[in-house]
């Protein structure tokens, strides 16, 4: 992975961890990992387009995390300690 790809990957995972709801957070982690695995062999223009699309997804994930903080939900049974 190149530096912009690695940076995007880390940013997406970091933002996914901020999502309040357990189910959405788990889905976001799975989706980020699956997306990067599916697109790991892209080169040139395709890779650039994928990074741009990833940036859009990062912005959407940031908005989702903010909304989750504004309207928190009860903790899931999966999160109980």
Secondary structure, DSSP 8 states (H G I E B T S, - for coil): --HHHHHHHHHHHHHHHH-SSHHHHHHHHHHHHHHHHHTTT--HHHHHHHHHHHHHHHHHHHHHHHHHHHS-----TTT--
